[in-house]
Amino acid sequence: MLYNSLHHLIQRSSSSREFFHSLPVDIRKLLHKDNFHIHTQLDLRRKAELAEQLRKKKLI
């Protein structure tokens, strides 16, 4: 399902909310900055994975 923002996605999708809250706080904060570019759980998972990779490389 397509949502208009990350906020809307985690508000309406319990599995997305559960995944989002399982992430480290710094990753969640970063994803909130990209709020209007996350429309699906797949978007959320991809952006979270990218953020994790950048964090491991100490680029964020």
Secondary structure as UniProt FT lines:
FT   HELIX           6..12
FT   HELIX           14..22
FT   HELIX           25..33
FT   HELIX           35..37
FT   HELIX           41..56
FT   TURN            57..58
//
